[in-house]
Amino acid sequence: MVSPLPRQGQGEMTTKPNREPTALAGDLIGRFEAIVGKANALTEPDAQSPYLHEPRELFVGQTPLVLRPGTTVQVSEILKLANDTGTAIVPQGGNTGLVGGQIPAGDKPEVVVSVSRLNRVHHVDPEGGAMTLEAGVTLANAQAAADSANRLFPLSLGSQGTCQVGGNLATNAGGVGVLAYGNARELTLGLEVVLADGRIWDGLRSLRKDNTGYDLRDLFVGSEGTLGIITAAVLKIFPKPKGMATAFAALNSLDNIARFFELAHDAAGPDLTAFEIIPDIGIEFVLRHAEGTRHPLSTIHPWYVLLEISARGAAVDAADAMEAIFGQALEAGLIEDAVLASSLTQTRDFWTLRERMSDVQKQEGGSIKSDVSVPVANVPEFIRRAGEMVEGLVPGARPVPFGHFGDGNIHYNISQPVDAERQEFLSQWDRVTDAINEIVLELNGSISAEHGIGRLKRALLAEVKSDVELDLMRAVKQALDPNGILNPGRVI
């Protein structure tokens, strides 16, 4: 099994297997193989490797078997056999999760079930504003399916070329469009889910209103594969914006960012589809390590905002709306400089600066990462207090807070001090993230905004949820997975 994690994690220090994986009992490998075929029952280490390493290499897993079912019926047969034999199952989508929920580990063997072969788009209904597709469709292909019908699927993540719809729903993914369109939960109309005992719940309905009892859809979205395996979904699609304007603005203070957001949101309303904050140190890292990038402005400022307006009505001109917001913000002294993208190339260049924020930090040494949220009004206070705390605990460490200001979700990453020893810095992961979480909770925030709980934050969940909440969650788990075969050791 993997070496045990401390209460929250070990930063980017890899947790490697310390012994050979426990074998499946008897002829189970053969019985599972008979369901999916030999080519889709992987036992060789090289074939398994892509399913056992997550993006940060924080979790490196082991398994006796990776199964790649090609139909919902095959998923059903896998879970029925697993439930009958007490075999633990780890569902996996595109393997882009950052809290270890999709990586197998434990004293008993855990079989990975990848839904990547469930990759068919069944139906796109532009008039009804919905599309039905399987869980293994990548987010980029889901976007393309909507686009082919002249519609928009607004969920957008940096990993969209690799992450899959099933994983997006299982983790209730957010991304840059939450401000206008909501999380994955708000974009889901219906689901098909295979339960722990192999039964199939067919909830693939595109109804906008259905008050017939408990909302099972919302139960499975965000459950991280602990209650069932999502195999298909009906998702909302939207008319494409009539126009779009993307801009990059410079500001001198966090308080001005808050006031600028209020101004922009009041002016644009639901047409304000992105409001991302980036610190100057983040831009510095991207320019240093991401080839082909350049600064959009001629002068340096402490903070920048990447904002986007998508005109959903014909009467609104996105560029005119953005210019009007700039005029008001300059007059009020909220922004120091700004540039409006004049082409699709320049728009992509602006977004590249934001999307490369996470990966370029690897080039600066160790990075302690937190994905948290606070009420929007408390974002400036959170960032200030967290910065003071970091300087007190790890003098010289370099905070890189960035993210979705409009919904209060800040990725509070901290790069090691220049010339520090990486492992020594990362050994302080728990101490630093504990202090960050303390501030978050004091400000009525959440310790996990969009990455989920998985294995990384499982122990911490018990510290931030009430006994009543935990009892309810355990009751749901017991009712749907009484034998505990689905993603054991994750979430609760």
C-alpha positions in Angstrom: 0.0 0.0 0.0 1.0 3.6 -0.1 2.8 5.2 2.8 0.2 6.9 5.1 -0.5 10.5 4.7 -0.4 12.8 7.8 -3.7 14.5 8.7 -3.9 16.6 5.6 -1.1 15.7 3.3 2.6 16.0 2.4 2.5 18.6 -0.2 4.1 17.5 -3.4 6.1 14.8 -1.7 5.2 11.6 -3.5 3.5 8.8 -1.5 5.0 5.7 -3.1 3.9 2.1 -2.7 6.0 0.4 0.0 5.1 -3.2 -1.0 3.6 -5.2 -3.8 -0.1 -4.8 -4.3 -2.3 -7.4 -2.5 -3.5 -10.0 -5.0 -7.2 -10.5 -5.8 -8.5 -13.7 -4.3 -9.1 -16.8 -6.4 -10.1 -16.4 -10.0 -11.4 -12.8 -9.7 -9.1 -11.3 -12.3 -10.4 -13.9 -14.8 -14.0 -13.2 -13.8 -13.5 -9.4 -14.2 -11.6 -10.0 -17.4 -14.5 -12.0 -18.8 -16.7 -8.9 -18.5 -14.6 -6.4 -20.4 -12.3 -8.6 -22.5 -8.6 -9.3 -22.1 -7.5 -6.1 -23.9 -9.4 -4.0 -21.4 -8.3 -5.7 -18.2 -4.9 -4.3 -17.5 -2.5 -6.2 -15.2 1.0 -5.2 -16.6 2.7 -2.3 -14.8 3.5 -0.3 -17.9 -0.1 -0.5 -19.1 -1.4 0.4 -15.6 1.0 3.3 -15.1 -1.2 6.1 -16.6 -4.0 5.2 -14.1 -1.7 5.3 -11.0 -0.1 8.7 -11.2 -2.0 11.9 -10.6 -0.9 15.3 -12.0 1.2 16.5 -9.0 2.7 13.0 -8.4 1.5 13.5 -4.8 -0.3 10.2 -5.0 1.3 7.2 -6.7 -0.9 4.1 -6.5 -1.0 0.4 -7.0 -3.6 -2.0 -8.2 -3.9 -5.6 -9.3 -6.2 -4.7 -12.1 -7.4 -1.7 -14.2 -10.8 -2.3 -16.0 -11.9 -0.3 -19.0 -15.6 -1.1 -19.6 -17.1 0.0 -22.9 -20.8 0.0 -21.9 -23.0 0.8 -18.9 -24.0 -2.8 -18.8 -20.3 -3.8 -18.3 -20.0 -1.3 -15.5 -23.1 -2.9 -13.9 -21.6 -6.4 -14.2 -18.3 -5.2 -12.7 -20.0 -3.6 -9.7 -22.3 -6.6 -9.1 -19.3 -8.9 -9.0 -17.4 -6.5 -6.9 -20.3 -6.2 -4.4 -20.8 -9.9 -4.2 -17.1 -10.6 -3.5 -16.3 -7.5 -1.4 -13.8 -6.1 -4.0 -13.0 -2.4 -3.6 -13.5 -0.3 -6.7 -11.9 3.1 -7.5 -13.8 4.9 -10.2 -11.6 7.0 -12.5 -12.3 9.6 -15.2 -9.5 11.6 -16.9 -7.3 11.2 -13.8 -6.8 15.0 -13.4 -8.0 15.2 -9.8 -5.7 16.8 -7.2 -6.9 15.3 -3.9 -6.1 11.6 -4.6 -9.7 10.4 -4.8 -9.1 8.5 -8.1 -5.8 6.8 -7.2 -5.9 3.3 -5.7 -4.4 2.6 -2.3 -5.0 0.6 0.8 -4.3 -2.6 2.6 -6.7 -4.6 0.4 -6.6 -4.6 -3.4 -8.5 -1.8 -5.1 -9.5 -2.3 -8.7 -9.5 0.8 -10.9 -12.6 1.2 -13.1 -11.9 3.8 -15.9 -14.9 5.1 -17.8 -12.7 6.5 -20.6 -14.2 4.1 -23.2 -17.7 5.4 -22.4 -17.0 8.3 -24.8 -20.1 8.7 -27.0 -22.2 11.8 -27.5 -25.7 10.4 -27.9 -27.8 13.5 -28.6 -27.5 17.2 -28.9 -30.8 19.1 -28.7 -30.2 22.8 -29.4 -33.8 23.8 -29.2 -34.3 22.1 -25.8 -31.0 23.4 -24.5 -29.6 20.0 -23.6 -27.1 17.3 -24.7 -26.8 13.7 -23.6 -23.4 12.1 -23.5 -21.4 9.4 -21.7 -19.1 9.9 -18.7 -15.8 9.3 -20.6 -16.3 12.2 -23.1 -13.6 14.7 -22.4 -14.7 18.2 -21.4 -13.2 19.6 -24.6 -15.2 17.2 -26.7 -18.3 18.0 -24.8 -17.7 21.7 -25.6 -17.1 20.8 -29.2 -20.4 18.8 -29.4 -22.3 21.8 -28.2 -20.4 24.0 -30.6 -21.3 21.8 -33.5 -25.0 22.6 -32.8 -24.2 26.4 -32.5 -24.5 26.2 -28.7 -22.3 26.7 -25.7 -21.4 24.3 -22.9 -19.8 26.8 -20.5 -17.9 24.5 -18.1 -14.2 25.5 -18.7 -11.1 24.1 -16.9 -7.4 24.2 -17.6 -7.4 20.4 -17.9 -10.4 20.3 -20.4 -8.5 18.4 -23.0 -8.0 15.5 -20.6 -10.6 15.6 -17.8 -13.8 13.8 -18.5 -17.5 14.7 -17.9 -18.0 11.9 -15.4 -15.1 13.2 -13.2 -16.3 16.8 -13.6 -19.7 15.8 -12.3 -18.4 13.5 -9.6 -16.3 16.4 -8.2 -18.8 19.1 -9.0 -16.1 21.0 -11.0 -16.1 24.7 -11.1 -13.7 26.6 -13.4 -13.8 30.1 -14.8 -17.5 30.2 -15.9 -19.0 29.7 -12.4 -19.8 33.4 -12.0 -22.3 33.3 -14.8 -23.3 29.7 -15.3 -22.6 27.9 -12.0 -20.8 24.8 -11.0 -21.2 21.4 -12.7 -24.2 20.7 -10.5 -26.0 23.7 -11.9 -25.3 22.5 -15.5 -26.7 19.0 -14.9 -30.2 18.0 -15.8 -30.1 14.2 -15.6 -27.8 11.3 -14.8 -27.3 7.6 -15.4 -25.6 6.0 -12.5 -24.6 2.4 -11.7 -25.1 1.7 -8.0 -22.8 -0.4 -5.8 -24.9 -3.5 -6.2 -24.9 -3.2 -10.0 -28.4 -1.8 -10.5 -28.6 1.0 -13.0 -30.5 4.2 -12.2 -31.7 5.7 -15.5 -32.3 9.4 -14.7 -31.4 10.7 -18.2 -34.1 13.3 -18.3 -33.9 16.8 -19.6 -36.7 18.3 -17.5 -36.2 21.7 -16.1 -38.8 21.1 -13.4 -39.4 17.8 -11.6 -40.7 17.9 -8.0 -41.3 14.1 -7.7 -39.5 13.3 -4.5 -35.8 13.5 -3.4 -33.4 15.0 -5.9 -31.2 12.0 -6.6 -29.2 13.9 -9.3 -27.8 16.3 -6.8 -26.9 13.4 -4.5 -24.5 11.9 -7.0 -23.0 15.1 -8.3 -20.1 15.9 -6.0 -20.1 12.5 -4.4 -16.6 11.6 -5.7 -17.5 8.1 -6.8 -18.4 7.0 -3.2 -22.1 6.4 -3.9 -22.2 5.2 -7.5 -20.4 5.5 -10.9 -21.8 8.1 -13.2 -21.9 6.6 -16.7 -23.9 9.3 -18.6 -25.5 12.7 -18.2 -27.8 15.2 -19.7 -26.2 18.6 -19.6 -27.4 22.1 -20.2 -26.3 24.0 -23.3 -26.8 27.6 -24.0 -27.1 30.0 -27.0 -23.7 31.3 -27.9 -23.1 34.9 -26.9 -23.8 37.5 -29.5 -20.4 39.0 -28.8 -17.5 38.8 -26.3 -15.0 41.2 -24.9 -11.9 40.2 -22.9 -9.8 42.7 -21.0 -6.8 42.8 -18.7 -6.7 45.5 -16.0 -4.1 46.6 -13.5 -4.9 47.6 -9.9 -2.9 48.8 -6.9 -4.8 47.2 -4.0 -7.0 44.3 -3.0 -9.7 46.7 -1.8 -9.8 48.3 -5.3 -10.3 44.8 -6.8 -13.4 44.3 -4.6 -14.8 47.7 -5.6 -14.0 47.0 -9.3 -15.8 43.7 -9.1 -18.9 45.4 -7.6 -18.8 48.0 -10.3 -18.4 45.5 -13.2 -21.0 43.1 -11.8 -23.5 45.9 -11.3 -22.9 47.1 -14.9 -22.8 43.8 -16.7 -24.9 41.6 -14.5 -25.1 38.0 -15.9 -23.1 39.1 -18.9 -20.0 39.2 -16.7 -18.7 35.7 -17.3 -15.2 35.9 -15.8 -13.4 37.9 -13.2 -10.1 36.3 -12.4 -7.4 37.9 -10.1 -3.7 37.4 -10.7 -0.9 38.8 -8.5 2.2 40.4 -10.1 4.4 37.5 -8.9 2.2 35.1 -10.8 2.6 37.0 -14.0 6.4 37.2 -13.3 6.5 33.3 -13.0 4.5 32.8 -16.2 6.7 35.2 -18.2 9.8 33.6 -16.9 8.8 30.0 -17.6 6.1 29.9 -20.3 7.6 30.4 -23.7 5.9 32.9 -26.0 4.1 34.9 -23.3 4.4 38.6 -22.8 3.0 41.2 -20.4 -0.2 42.9 -21.7 0.7 46.2 -20.1 3.7 48.5 -20.2 3.9 49.1 -16.5 4.0 46.7 -13.4 1.3 46.7 -10.8 0.6 44.6 -7.7 -2.6 43.1 -9.0 -4.3 42.3 -12.3 -7.8 41.3 -13.3 -8.7 39.2 -16.3 -12.4 39.9 -17.0 -14.7 38.8 -19.8 -18.1 40.0 -20.9 -20.3 37.8 -23.0 -23.2 39.6 -24.5 -26.2 37.2 -24.4 -28.7 39.7 -25.8 -28.6 41.3 -29.2 -29.0 44.7 -27.7 -25.7 44.5 -25.8 -22.4 45.2 -27.4 -19.7 43.5 -25.3 -16.9 45.8 -26.2 -19.0 48.9 -25.6 -20.0 47.5 -22.2 -16.4 46.8 -21.3 -15.3 50.3 -22.4 -18.0 51.8 -20.2 -16.9 49.8 -17.2 -13.3 51.0 -17.8 -14.4 54.6 -18.0 -16.3 54.4 -14.7 -13.4 52.5 -13.0 -10.8 54.9 -14.1 -12.9 57.9 -13.0 -13.3 56.3 -9.6 -9.6 55.6 -9.3 -10.1 51.8 -9.1 -7.9 50.7 -12.0 -4.5 52.1 -13.1 -4.4 50.8 -16.6 -6.3 48.4 -18.9 -6.3 46.8 -22.3 -9.1 45.4 -24.3 -8.3 42.3 -26.5 -8.5 43.3 -30.1 -8.4 39.8 -31.6 -8.9 36.2 -30.8 -5.1 35.8 -30.6 -4.8 38.5 -28.0 -7.8 36.9 -26.1 -6.0 33.6 -26.0 -2.8 35.3 -24.9 -4.6 36.9 -21.9 -6.1 33.5 -20.9 -2.7 31.8 -21.3 -1.3 34.0 -18.5 -4.1 32.8 -16.2 -4.1 29.1 -17.3 -0.4 28.7 -16.9 -0.4 30.0 -13.3 -0.3 26.5 -11.6 2.2 24.6 -13.7 4.9 27.3 -14.0 5.2 27.3 -10.2 6.9 23.9 -10.4 9.8 25.7 -12.0 10.1 27.9 -8.8 10.6 24.9 -6.5 8.2 23.4 -3.9 4.7 24.8 -3.8 2.2 24.4 -0.9 -1.3 24.6 -2.4 -4.7 25.3 -1.0 -8.1 25.4 -2.8 -10.4 27.4 -0.6 -13.4 29.8 -0.8 -14.7 32.6 1.3 -17.6 35.0 0.8 -16.7 37.4 -2.0 -16.7 40.4 0.4 -14.0 38.7 2.6 -11.6 37.8 -0.2 -9.3 40.9 0.4 -9.2 40.2 4.1 -8.4 36.6 3.6 -5.5 37.3 1.2 -4.0 39.9 3.5 -4.3 37.8 6.6 -2.9 34.7 4.8 0.0 36.7 3.5 0.9 37.9 7.0 0.6 34.4 8.4 2.9 32.9 5.7 5.6 35.5 6.3 5.4 34.7 10.0 5.6 31.0 9.6 8.0 30.7 6.6 9.9 34.0 6.1 10.7 34.6 2.5 8.0 32.2 1.2 6.2 33.6 -1.9 2.4 33.5 -1.8 0.8 33.3 -5.2 -3.0 33.7 -4.6 -5.1 33.7 -7.7 -8.4 32.6 -9.1 -12.1 33.2 -9.3 -12.7 36.3 -7.3 -16.3 36.5 -8.5 -17.3 33.4 -6.6 -14.8 33.7 -3.8 -12.7 30.7 -4.8 -9.0 31.5 -4.3 -6.2 29.1 -5.2 -3.8 30.0 -2.4 -0.4 28.6 -3.6 2.8 29.4 -1.8 6.2 29.0 -3.6 9.3 28.2 -1.5 11.7 31.0 -0.6 14.4 31.6 -3.2 17.3 29.1 -2.7 15.4 27.2 0.0 15.6 23.4 0.2 12.5 22.0 -1.4 11.7 19.1 0.8 12.3 21.1 4.0 9.8 23.7 2.7 7.2 21.0 1.8 7.6 19.4 5.2 5.8 22.5 6.6 2.7 21.7 4.4 0.4 20.8 7.3 1.5 23.7 9.5 0.9 26.2 6.8 -2.4 24.8 5.4 -3.7 24.4 9.0 -3.2 28.2 9.5 -4.7 29.0 6.1 -7.8 26.9 6.9 -8.2 28.5 10.3 -8.4 31.9 8.6 -10.8 30.5 6.0 -13.2 29.1 8.7 -13.1 32.3 10.7 -14.3 34.1 7.6 -17.1 31.6 7.1 -15.4 29.9 4.1 -14.7 26.4 2.9 -11.6 24.3 3.0 -12.3 22.9 -0.5 -13.9 25.0 -3.2 -13.7 22.9 -6.3 -11.1 20.1 -5.9 -13.1 18.0 -3.5 -12.1 16.0 -0.5 -10.7 12.7 -1.8 -7.9 11.3 0.4 -6.0 14.5 0.9 -8.6 16.3 3.0 -10.6 13.4 4.4 -9.3 13.7 8.0 -9.8 17.5 7.9 -13.5 17.1 6.9 -14.2 15.7 10.3 -12.9 18.9 11.8 -15.0 21.3 9.8 -18.3 19.3 9.5 -20.8 19.0 12.4 -21.6 15.7 13.9 -25.1 15.9 12.4 -23.6 16.6 8.9 -21.2 13.7 9.2 -24.0 11.4 10.5 -26.2 12.2 7.5 -23.3 11.6 5.1 -22.5 8.3 6.7 -26.2 7.3 6.6 -26.4 8.0 2.9 -23.1 6.1 2.2 -24.4 3.1 4.3 -27.7 3.1 2.4 -26.2 3.2 -1.1 -23.0 1.2 -0.5 -23.6 -1.0 2.6 -20.5 -3.1 1.8 -18.3 -0.1 1.4 -16.8 -1.1 -2.0 -17.0 2.3 -3.7 -13.9 4.4 -3.3 -13.3 3.3 0.3 -11.3 5.8 2.4 -12.3 8.8 0.3 -14.5 11.7 1.6 -15.8 10.0 4.8 
